[in-house]
Each structure stands twice: as structure tokens, then as C-alpha cells.
Amino acid sequence: MGITLSVLASGSRGNSIYLATERVRLLIDAGLSGRETKRRLATMGVDPKDLAGIIITHEHLDHVRGLGSLARRYRLPVYLNQPTYAHLPETVGRLGEKVEFCTGRSFSLGDMIIHPFAISHDAADPVGFALHNGSVKVGVCTDLGAATNLVRRHLEQCSILILEANHDVEMLKNGPYPWPVKQRIRSRFGHLSNEQSVKVLSQVYSENLQEVIFAHMSETNNSSERVLNAFTSELSRQMRDRLRITLACQHHPVDPIVVF
């Protein structure tokens, strides 16, 4: 009973994750246009009409840009909490079938149990997800300014972990963003730096963990080399040797990963 997963896109211009078990296929977030989402799914032989639904972490446009068009065109149910629904951008439009979940309370979708947990970010009620099908657990946690004890607890014992590594502190400090934006990114309601991300990884690491996907990397304030340097310098050799590392990006999907 494995899980197949691909990060279709990750970054400030659009975020979406495809996940499939034997019985269910779904999207986590829909931050690409409907047309681009369809194109990237097609590279894996997946048609949007075969999805069981779309689950949403929070209402920021880079996570919901294509939500309305996908939900309407393919009659897909949308799973989200009430504050997120209430704060969706007007451009999303009508959703059709809406299924509200409560943050902190698990729900089922096919053979998958999905647990939405609260995270620290500047949105109405942002969540990360712990998803499992009985044999494999996937943790999805991007767009968070601080990793609380609650976050770390829900990311323990994962088989696959998708974790934000948004910025390099020095690149952000010396980069072109206005000072208020830099402050927002570095706040506890902003985004994790590379070092913070790797620290979280070290805290939730277990022998179950096979694959880590570093996500939501800033194209302005980060680089693949700096993420990998942080991973290499901050983690023990035992952890580095055991883990497969993938860097998600904005421009193309990650090759599908299958974990049993």
C-alpha cells in the first residue's frame, strides 16, 4: 500500500502537490492556473477528472490561483476550513462542492486519513497536513514562520516529508526586497530559513523517514547550493547518509516518488 507523490510546483508563484494511493488521487493546493495544472499532471499520465478532490492549506493566491477553475471544470470537491474559505480571493469564484474540515480534527478521503494541524503563518487559519494510508505517512508543512511543538509532533514518524526551506538569511538581508517584506518573511508568521528548516528536520527525524523534499525556495533569496550546504553542515552524517533529498522548484514538477 504505497503512496505516489509529486510536487507539481513550489514557490512564490504557485504551489501544488499531487498525491495518490491505490484508491484515491488528490491535489494539495492549486496555486497554478488550471491549464498549467492539467499540463503538469499529464506528464504523469493523470487527468484532473480522475482526482478525488483538492485540499487547501491556506488562502494565499500562490496556493489557490487555479482552485476555482479546476473545481468547476472537473466538478472536484474542495476540502478546506471555514476561515480559509471565508478569506479566499474573489478571483477564485464559485467552488461547487465544498467540504469544510476543522483544524486539528482528522478526516478521511478514500483509503487516506488526513490530519490538518495549525501552523504559524500570516493567513486566516493556515494548516499543514499529516496524511497516511496505514503504511506510509506523508508530512506537508510549508509557509510557516516558526515550527511549534505541535508542528514537530505531527511531522514525527513520516516516510516522506515536504518541508519549507524558503530563504538564506544573508541573501534575504542583502537582497532587493523592501525592509517591511524582509521583516515579514523572517517573522514567526513568515517563512523558514534554510537553517531553521534543517533544524526542524533534525528534530523530527526517525528511521521511518526515507525522503525529504525541500520546498517553497525563494528564487530571489535562496539557491539550491545554499539549501544543500545547510543540509550537509547541520545534520549528522548518519542522517545525511540515510535520507534522499529532493529540491522542489517553480518551473517543473518533481519526478514522481513512490514510497511503501
N, C-alpha and C positions, 0 to 999 in steps of 0.2 A: 504493500500500500504506500507507494511513493508519492511525492509531490514534485511537479514540474513548475519552474518559476523563471520568469524573465523580467528584468527591469526594462520596460519599453523606452523610458526616458526619465532623466533625473537632473534637475537643475532649476534655476530661477525662471526658465521659460516654458516649463512643462514637466509634470511628473505623472507617471503611470506605471503600474506593476501588473503583470499577468501571472495568474497562479491557477494551477489545475491539479485535481486529484482524479481518481478513477471515475468519480461520479459528478464532479462539478468543475466548471470553469468560471473564473471571475476576474474582474479588474479591481485593483485598489487604486483609487483616484483616476481622474480623467482629465489631466491637465493639457493634453494635446488636442488639436482640433479633431473632430470626428473623422474627417478624411485621413488625417495622418495616423490616427489610432488604428483605423482599418488597415492602412498600408503596412504598418509595423506588425500587426497581428498576422497578416497574410504571409509574412516571411517565415512564420512558424506553422503555416497551414491552418490557421484559426480564423473563423468567420465570426464577426461580432454577434450575429444572430444566435450563435451557439453558447453565448455567455449566460450564466445564471443570474448575473446582476453586477452592480458596481457598488463597492463600499467606499465611503469617503472619510478621510482623516480630518479635514477642516475646509473652510470655505474660501481660502485664498485662491485667486484666479489661476495660478500656476498648478492648481490641483483640481480645478473644476471647469476649465475652459471648454472642453468638449462634452461636458456632462449632459446638458440638455439635449443636444443634437443626437448623441448616442442613445440616450434613454428613450427619446421619442421615436427615432427611426427604427430601432430594433426592439422596441417595447420591453426594455430592460428595467427590472425593479432597481431602485436606488436605496441603499441602506445608509442611514446617517442619523445623528442625534438631532434633537429638536432645535437647540441653539444654532447648530451649523445650518440647518435648513432655513431658519429664520434670517440668517445673515448671508445667504447665497447672493452673489451679484445678480443684478437684474438681467444681465445678458444671458444667464443660464436659461431663463424662461421656464416653461411648464415642464414638470418631470414625468407625469403619468403616474405609474405605481411607485409610491414612496413608502418605505418601511423604516420606521423610527426605532433605533435601539437606544438603550440607556448606557451612558458611560459607566464602566465598572460592572456591567452585567453581561454575561456571555449569551450568545445566540447561535443557532445552527443554520447552516446552509449546505444542503446535501449531506455528504459524509464529513463535513468540516465543522469544528467548533471554533467560533471566533470570539475573542475577548477584547473589547475596546477598553483601553486604560488611559487615564488622564496624563497629559504631558504639559510641559511649560513652554507656551508659545503665545504670540500676540494674536490670538483668534478667539472666537466666541466660546468654544468648548472643544479644543483640539484633542485628538486621540492618537495613540499608537495602537498596533494590533498584535496580539499573540494568536496565532492560528495553528490548529493541529487536527490531524485526522486519525489519531490513535497511535500512530507510529512515528510521525515526523512533526516537529514543531518549528514554525517559522515566526520570527520576530521582525516586525516592521516599525521602525522608530526613526523618523526624520523630522525636521522642523522643530527642534527643541533647543531651548537655551540652557537648560540645566537638567541633568539626569538625577532625578529624585530617587529615594529608596524604593518607591512604588514602581518607577520605570525599571530600575535594575532587577527588582523581584520578578517582573513579568518577562524579562529578557533572559532569565536563567533557563538552562537546560534546552536551549534552542538547537536545532540541527542546522538551520540557516538563519543568518542574522543580516538584515538590511539596516544599516546604521549610518546616520548623517556624519560626514566629515566635511563641513562646509567651507572653512577658511583656514588659511595660515595667518597667525596673529600678526606677524611682521608685514606680510603682504597687505593685509587689511589696513593696518596702521599707516602704511606709506602709500596706499593706493588712492584712486581718484574719487572715492565716494565722499559725499559731504559728511561733516563730523556727526550730525544727528543720526545719519544712517549707520555710520560705524558704531555709534553708541548702541543703537537698537540691535544690531547684529550681535554685539558682544554681551548684551544684557541676558538675564535669565529668561527672557521671553523672546530671544532671538534664535541663534544657531550655534551649534557646537563647533569649536575649532578642531583641527586635526589631533592635537594633544588631548583634548577633552574626550574626543571620540575613542581614541585608543585606550584611554584610562577606563572608560566605560566597558570597552571590550575586555580588558584585563579583569574587571570586577565580575563580569557575568560569564566568563569563560568556563567551560566544562568539557569533559571528554566527548560529550554528545555533539559539540559544535564542529561542523565539517567545513562550512563555507561562510565567509563574511563578504558582503557586498557593501563597499563604502559608497554612499550616495549623496546627492544634493551638493556636489562640489561646485563652488563658485568658479566661473570661468575668468573672473577678474581678480579674485583674491586667493586663488589656490592653484595647485598644479598636481598632476599625478605623481611627480617625483617627490613633492613635499609630503603628500599623504603616505607614500611608501616609506619615506625616510622616517616619519613619525612611527609607523608600524614597526620598522626594523629597530629603531633606537629605544622604544619604550616598552616593548614586550620581551618576555623571556624567550630564549632560543627554543625551549620546548613548545611554547605556544606558536611561535613562528613556523616551526617545522611541521606542526600538525594541521595548520589552517591553510585552506585555499583562499586566496584573496582576489576579488574582482572589483574593478573600479567602474561604476556606472557613469554614463555620460549623457549629455543632452541630445546628441545628434544621431545615435543609432541604438537599437536595443542590445542588451546583453545576450549572448548566446544562451539558449535555454539550459538551465541547470536542473538535474534530476537527482533527488536525494531519497533514499529508502531508510 
